[in-house]
Amino acid sequence: FVMCDHVKVIPGAQEKIREWYDKGYKLHIVTARRENIRQKTVEMVRQNFPEIDIVHFVGFDESKKEVLERIGPDLFVDDAPHNVLDGLSMGLNVAMISNKYTAYNHHLREKVKWYKAIGDIKV
C-alpha cells in the first residue's frame, strides 16, 4: 500500500487548480513527501492535476523556504503551521488549509487566511 495509490481528490480542488491555470498562474507543488513515494506522487499529480507544472520535493524534516525563495510564488498554500509561518516570515501571501495539523493552531488565525478547502480560496 502506497498512500498515493488511494488518494481521493478533495471536491473543488481540480476546478480551482484549473481556474488558476486558466488565469495564467504557473503552478508548483512543494512537498515534504518521502523519497520512497516520489514517483507515485508525481504520477498522482500528473493524473489528477495536469495543469501543475513542477513538483518540488524537500526532505521530510526540512523547510520549504529555499524552494519558495527560488520560485517566488504569488500565493503559498499549505496545511502545516511551520510552513505557513515560514511563508509569512518571507513576506509571502499565504493561505492555510484547515485540517488535523492545524486544529490546535488557532493563534495563526490572526496572521493568515484560513480555508476549509482549496476550492474556497479567492485569488
N, CA, C and O of each residue as an XYZ file, in Angstrom:
492
protein
N       0.839     -1.195      0.000
C       0.000      0.000      0.000
C       0.873      1.244      0.000
O       1.722      1.418      0.874
N       0.662      2.094     -0.973
C       1.338      3.384     -1.032
C       0.259      4.442     -0.969
O      -0.756      4.350     -1.660
N       0.482      5.464     -0.126
C      -0.565      6.449      0.115
C      -1.064      7.112     -1.167
O      -2.222      7.528     -1.219
N      -0.248      7.222     -2.179
C      -0.674      7.855     -3.431
C      -1.622      6.984     -4.241
O      -2.333      7.484     -5.113
N      -1.637      5.687     -3.960
C      -2.478      4.770     -4.726
C      -3.965      4.957     -4.453
O      -4.800      4.586     -5.278
N      -4.295      5.522     -3.313
C      -5.696      5.612     -2.908
C      -6.115      7.042     -2.579
O      -6.986      7.260     -1.737
N      -5.503      7.996     -3.234
C      -5.814      9.399     -2.980
C      -7.178      9.739     -3.551
O      -7.494      9.403     -4.692
N      -7.970     10.405     -2.746
C      -9.242     10.938     -3.222
C      -9.072     12.446     -3.328
O      -8.730     13.117     -2.354
N      -9.311     12.956     -4.502
C      -9.171     14.390     -4.720
C     -10.269     15.120     -3.960
O     -11.443     14.757     -4.030
N      -9.869     16.144     -3.242
C     -10.816     16.939     -2.463
C     -11.758     17.655     -3.423
O     -11.305     18.285     -4.379
N     -13.070     17.567     -3.179
C     -14.026     18.251     -4.057
C     -13.672     19.730     -4.226
O     -13.410     20.436     -3.252
N     -13.671     20.175     -5.463
C     -13.376     21.566     -5.786
C     -11.914     21.838     -6.082
O     -11.587     22.887     -6.638
N     -11.018     20.915     -5.723
C      -9.587     21.154     -5.922
C      -9.214     21.201     -7.405
O      -8.489     22.102     -7.828
N      -9.696     20.254     -8.187
C      -9.344     20.248     -9.608
C      -9.866     21.488    -10.320
O      -9.185     22.064    -11.169
N     -11.075     21.889     -9.966
C     -11.647     23.085    -10.599
C     -10.850     24.335    -10.225
O     -10.630     25.203    -11.069
N     -10.418     24.433     -8.971
C      -9.650     25.608     -8.535
C      -8.290     25.648     -9.221
O      -7.850     26.706     -9.669
N      -7.626     24.502     -9.302
C      -6.326     24.446     -9.977
C      -6.487     24.826    -11.440
O      -5.672     25.574    -11.978
N      -7.525     24.321    -12.086
C      -7.779     24.662    -13.491
C      -8.071     26.156    -13.647
O      -7.611     26.785    -14.600
N      -8.832     26.717    -12.713
C      -9.144     28.158    -12.739
C      -7.862     28.986    -12.667
O      -7.678     29.922    -13.444
N      -6.980     28.638    -11.736
C      -5.726     29.384    -11.604
C      -4.859     29.214    -12.848
O      -4.225     30.170    -13.294
N      -4.825     28.026    -13.403
C      -4.069     27.765    -14.621
C      -4.618     28.610    -15.773
O      -3.855     29.224    -16.519
N      -5.937     28.636    -15.910
C      -6.574     29.415    -16.975
C      -6.330     30.913    -16.826
O      -6.361     31.650    -17.811
N      -6.085     31.366    -15.590
C      -5.769     32.778    -15.345
C      -4.295     33.091    -15.616
O      -3.871     34.242    -15.515
N      -3.523     32.067    -15.960
C      -2.129     32.279    -16.325
C      -1.114     32.052    -15.219
O       0.069     32.339    -15.403
N      -1.550     31.544    -14.078
C      -0.604     31.267    -13.000
C       0.212     30.027    -13.330
O      -0.310     29.056    -13.879
N       1.490     30.066    -12.993
C       2.342     28.894    -13.096
C       2.213     28.161    -11.772
O       2.444     28.748    -10.715
N       1.853     26.902    -11.814
C       1.504     26.156    -10.615
C       2.598     25.162    -10.237
O       3.060     24.377    -11.065
N       3.002     25.213     -8.970
C       4.015     24.317     -8.427
C       3.456     23.645     -7.182
O       2.602     24.203     -6.494
N       3.939     22.456     -6.902
C       3.699     21.816     -5.613
C       5.056     21.706     -4.937
O       6.043     21.301     -5.550
N       5.086     22.072     -3.670
C       6.281     21.877     -2.850
C       5.856     20.919     -1.747
O       5.007     21.255     -0.921
N       6.438     19.734     -1.732
C       6.004     18.702     -0.799
C       7.173     18.135     -0.012
O       8.311     18.102     -0.481
N       6.861     17.692      1.189
C       7.859     17.039      2.042
C       7.632     15.533      2.072
O       8.011     14.862      3.033
N       7.028     15.014      1.044
C       6.818     13.563      0.989
C       8.163     12.851      0.874
O       9.125     13.368      0.306
N       8.186     11.684      1.417
C       9.433     10.907      1.462
C       9.847     10.403      0.081
O       9.024     10.230     -0.818
N      11.143     10.176     -0.051
C      11.744      9.751     -1.314
C      11.117      8.474     -1.864
O      10.983      8.330     -3.079
N      10.731      7.548     -0.990
C      10.211      6.267     -1.472
C       8.854      6.383     -2.168
O       8.410      5.424     -2.799
N       8.189      7.529     -2.067
C       6.929      7.709     -2.795
C       7.004      8.853     -3.805
O       5.977      9.340     -4.277
N       8.207      9.271     -4.126
C       8.399     10.377     -5.086
C       7.711     10.095     -6.420
O       6.896     10.897     -6.877
N       8.029      8.972     -7.045
C       7.478      8.672     -8.366
C       5.956      8.552     -8.326
O       5.264      9.069     -9.204
N       5.439      7.871     -7.308
C       3.982      7.731     -7.169
C       3.329      9.098     -6.967
O       2.235      9.343     -7.477
N       3.990      9.982     -6.231
C       3.452     11.325     -6.012
C       3.369     12.085     -7.324
O       2.343     12.694     -7.627
N       4.430     12.053     -8.096
C       4.444     12.745     -9.394
C       3.365     12.172    -10.306
O       2.666     12.930    -10.979
N       3.217     10.858    -10.341
C       2.186     10.231    -11.170
C       0.787     10.658    -10.731
O      -0.072     10.933    -11.569
N       0.562     10.713     -9.430
C      -0.740     11.120     -8.905
C      -1.045     12.570     -9.284
O      -2.170     12.894     -9.665
N      -0.042     13.437     -9.180
C      -0.243     14.838     -9.557
C      -0.540     14.950    -11.044
O      -1.472     15.652    -11.436
N       0.236     14.271    -11.873
C       0.025     14.330    -13.332
C      -1.361     13.817    -13.713
O      -2.008     14.365    -14.606
N      -1.809     12.774    -13.038
C      -3.115     12.192    -13.353
C      -4.253     13.118    -12.928
O      -5.209     13.303    -13.681
N      -4.164     13.694    -11.747
C      -5.273     14.476    -11.208
C      -5.181     15.979    -11.467
O      -6.198     16.672    -11.489
N      -3.965     16.477    -11.662
C      -3.755     17.918    -11.829
C      -2.748     18.176    -12.949
O      -1.641     18.640    -12.676
N      -3.101     17.888    -14.194
C      -2.140     18.057    -15.292
C      -1.693     19.502    -15.487
O      -0.701     19.755    -16.172
N      -2.410     20.449    -14.896
C      -2.054     21.860    -15.028
C      -0.841     22.238    -14.173
O      -0.233     23.284    -14.397
N      -0.492     21.415    -13.216
C       0.630     21.727    -12.327
C       1.930     21.477    -13.069
O       2.180     20.384    -13.576
N       2.759     22.524    -13.119
C       3.983     22.489    -13.912
C       5.105     21.666    -13.283
O       5.756     20.874    -13.964
N       5.327     21.855    -11.990
C       6.503     21.267    -11.352
C       6.142     20.771     -9.954
O       5.368     21.408     -9.239
N       6.706     19.634     -9.578
C       6.593     19.133     -8.210
C       7.984     19.192     -7.593
O       8.908     18.527     -8.061
N       8.127     19.992     -6.538
C       9.394     20.123     -5.821
C       9.333     19.255     -4.572
O       8.308     19.215     -3.891
N      10.415     18.566     -4.272
C      10.492     17.741     -3.069
C      11.541     18.319     -2.130
O      12.641     18.679     -2.550
N      11.185     18.401     -0.864
C      12.140     18.754      0.184
C      12.154     17.591      1.162
O      11.229     16.779      1.179
N      13.182     17.507      1.961
C      13.259     16.455      2.962
C      12.116     16.565      3.958
O      11.594     17.654      4.196
N      11.734     15.447      4.531
C      10.589     15.403      5.441
C      10.727     16.373      6.596
O       9.727     16.939      7.038
N      11.919     16.582      7.092
C      12.139     17.485      8.217
C      12.746     18.818      7.796
O      13.256     19.557      8.638
N      12.699     19.131      6.514
C      13.295     20.363      6.006
C      12.239     21.428      5.759
O      11.063     21.127      5.555
N      12.676     22.658      5.781
C      11.806     23.790      5.483
C      11.608     23.898      3.968
O      12.456     23.476      3.181
N      10.498     24.461      3.592
C      10.222     24.708      2.177
C      10.745     26.079      1.735
O      10.583     26.461      0.576
N      11.372     26.820      2.659
C      11.800     28.191      2.375
C      12.725     28.312      1.166
O      12.563     29.225      0.355
N      13.687     27.410      1.035
C      14.641     27.509     -0.064
C      13.928     27.434     -1.418
O      14.220     28.210     -2.327
N      13.004     26.504     -1.537
C      12.250     26.384     -2.797
C      11.371     27.619     -2.991
O      11.285     28.145     -4.100
N      10.727     28.080     -1.937
C       9.868     29.259     -2.045
C      10.665     30.487     -2.460
O      10.185     31.298     -3.252
N      11.874     30.633     -1.934
C      12.732     31.749     -2.345
C      13.053     31.666     -3.830
O      13.090     32.684     -4.522
N      13.283     30.464     -4.313
C      13.643     30.257     -5.716
C      12.468     30.532     -6.648
O      12.649     31.155     -7.694
N      11.270     30.079     -6.291
C      10.138     30.213     -7.217
C       9.345     31.505     -7.019
O       8.645     31.936     -7.935
N       9.440     32.138     -5.830
C       8.754     33.410     -5.583
C       7.273     33.374     -5.899
O       6.824     34.073     -6.807
N       6.498     32.574     -5.171
C       5.074     32.420     -5.520
C       4.232     33.668     -5.246
O       4.519     34.444     -4.334
N       3.188     33.840     -6.056
C       2.194     34.890     -5.803
C       1.330     34.515     -4.610
O       0.847     35.383     -3.883
N       1.138     33.217     -4.414
C       0.344     32.696     -3.305
C       0.961     31.377     -2.868
O       1.296     30.532     -3.697
N       1.110     31.208     -1.554
C       1.618     29.963     -0.984
C       0.513     29.367     -0.134
O       0.050     29.990      0.822
N       0.085     28.149     -0.484
C      -0.984     27.451      0.229
C      -0.356     26.245      0.909
O       0.351     25.468      0.267
N      -0.611     26.080      2.219
C      -0.060     24.933      2.939
C      -0.984     24.572      4.084
O      -1.851     25.351      4.482
N      -0.778     23.367      4.608
C      -1.587     22.921      5.737
C      -0.757     22.713      6.996
O      -1.305     22.370      8.043
N       0.541     22.912      6.913
C       1.413     22.717      8.068
C       1.769     24.065      8.687
O       2.305     24.936      8.002
N       1.480     24.245      9.966
C       1.735     25.531     10.619
C       3.171     26.040     10.474
O       3.376     27.237     10.273
N       4.161     25.161     10.571
C       5.548     25.632     10.463
C       5.851     26.168      9.058
O       6.624     27.114      8.914
N       5.253     25.574      8.033
C       5.455     26.089      6.676
C       4.736     27.416      6.483
O       5.250     28.320      5.824
N       3.552     27.528      7.056
C       2.808     28.784      6.980
C       3.612     29.899      7.643
O       3.725     30.993      7.090
N       4.165     29.634      8.809
C       4.983     30.633      9.496
C       6.216     31.004      8.683
O       6.602     32.172      8.641
N       6.840     30.017      8.035
C       7.977     30.312      7.162
C       7.561     31.240      6.026
O       8.252     32.214      5.728
N       6.434     30.936      5.396
C       5.952     31.787      4.305
C       5.669     33.195      4.770
O       6.014     34.159      4.087
N       5.043     33.324      5.925
C       4.767     34.651      6.478
C       6.064     35.399      6.783
O       6.156     36.601      6.535
N       7.063     34.701      7.317
C       8.342     35.348      7.642
C       9.053     35.849      6.392
O       9.898     36.742      6.468
N       8.711     35.275      5.247
C       9.299     35.691      3.976
C       8.490     36.802      3.308
O       8.874     37.308      2.253
N       7.381     37.173      3.921
C       6.533     38.213      3.345
C       5.636     37.725      2.229
O       5.157     38.529      1.428
N       5.396     36.424      2.158
C       4.557     35.861      1.096
C       3.073     36.022      1.422
O       2.688     36.134      2.586
N       2.262     36.032      0.394
C       0.816     35.943      0.523
C       0.521     34.469      0.821
O       0.746     33.609     -0.031
N       0.020     34.175      2.025
C      -0.125     32.797      2.484
C      -1.584     32.488      2.794
O      -2.298     33.303      3.378
N      -2.009     31.297      2.393
C      -3.322     30.771      2.758
C      -3.099     29.432      3.442
O      -2.255     28.639      3.022
N      -3.862     29.189      4.499
C      -3.720     27.950      5.249
C      -4.970     27.098      5.089
O      -6.092     27.578      5.250
N      -4.760     25.824      4.769
C      -5.858     24.880      4.675
C      -6.028     24.234      6.045
O      -5.069     23.730      6.629
N      -7.235     24.253      6.541
C      -7.528     23.704      7.860
C      -7.661     22.192      7.786
O      -8.396     21.665      6.951
N      -6.945     21.496      8.665
C      -7.017     20.038      8.730
C      -6.524     19.569     10.093
O      -6.425     20.371     11.022
N      -6.219     18.298     10.223
C      -5.801     17.760     11.518
C      -4.507     18.390     12.022
O      -4.276     18.417     13.231
N      -3.652     18.902     11.126
C      -2.407     19.529     11.544
C      -2.640     20.929     12.112
O      -1.865     21.408     12.940
N      -3.688     21.565     11.673
C      -3.918     22.965     12.054
C      -4.949     23.123     13.159
O      -5.174     24.239     13.627
N      -5.569     22.062     13.580
C      -6.679     22.134     14.539
C      -6.314     22.853     15.835
O      -7.169     23.495     16.446
N      -5.073     22.754     16.256
C      -4.676     23.341     17.539
C      -3.815     24.591     17.379
O      -3.102     24.976     18.305
N      -3.877     25.210     16.234
C      -3.051     26.386     15.963
C      -3.906     27.624     15.725
O      -3.704     28.359     14.758
N      -4.849     27.840     16.609
C      -5.758     28.974     16.463
C      -5.040     30.319     16.523
O      -5.553     31.314     16.013
N      -3.862     30.361     17.138
C      -3.103     31.607     17.194
C      -2.716     32.101     15.795
O      -2.443     33.287     15.611
N      -2.693     31.205     14.821
C      -2.352     31.609     13.455
C      -3.510     32.299     12.741
O      -3.298     32.962     11.725
N      -4.709     32.156     13.247
C      -5.871     32.760     12.585
C      -5.748     34.274     12.466
O      -6.320     34.873     11.556
N      -5.016     34.886     13.367
C      -4.831     36.333     13.312
C      -3.761     36.735     12.308
O      -3.667     37.906     11.940
N      -2.955     35.779     11.862
C      -1.820     36.079     10.994
C      -2.038     35.686      9.542
O      -1.388     36.226      8.647
N      -2.952     34.744      9.302
C      -3.084     34.167      7.965
C      -4.552     33.861      7.676
O      -5.340     33.625      8.593
N      -4.909     33.867      6.396
C      -6.268     33.485      5.999
C      -6.394     31.968      6.038
O      -5.552     31.253      5.495
N      -7.450     31.484      6.682
C      -7.715     30.048      6.799
C      -8.853     29.664      5.873
O      -9.804     30.422      5.684
N      -8.741     28.477      5.300
C      -9.778     27.953      4.422
C     -10.018     26.486      4.752
O      -9.099     25.773      5.155
N     -11.244     26.047      4.579
C     -11.555     24.634      4.790
C     -11.066     23.784      3.624
O     -10.730     22.614      3.811
N     -11.023     24.354      2.434
C     -10.589     23.615      1.246
C      -9.995     24.580      0.237
O     -10.304     25.771      0.247
N      -9.158     24.070     -0.616
C      -8.506     24.909     -1.614
C      -9.530     25.566     -2.549
O      -9.304     26.665     -3.055
N     -10.646     24.887     -2.768
C     -11.688     25.452     -3.625
C     -12.284     26.730     -3.095
O     -12.918     27.472     -3.845
N     -12.096     27.009     -1.809
C     -12.650     28.222     -1.201
C     -11.761     29.445     -1.382
O     -12.202     30.563     -1.116
N     -10.527     29.263     -1.823
C      -9.572     30.372     -1.917
C      -9.872     31.233     -3.130
O     -10.092     30.733     -4.233
N      -9.875     32.534     -2.900
C     -10.061     33.514     -3.977
C      -8.726     34.216     -4.232
O      -8.056     34.658     -3.298
N      -8.355     34.312     -5.498
C      -7.099     35.000     -5.857
C      -7.435     36.224     -6.652
O      -6.537     36.959     -7.062
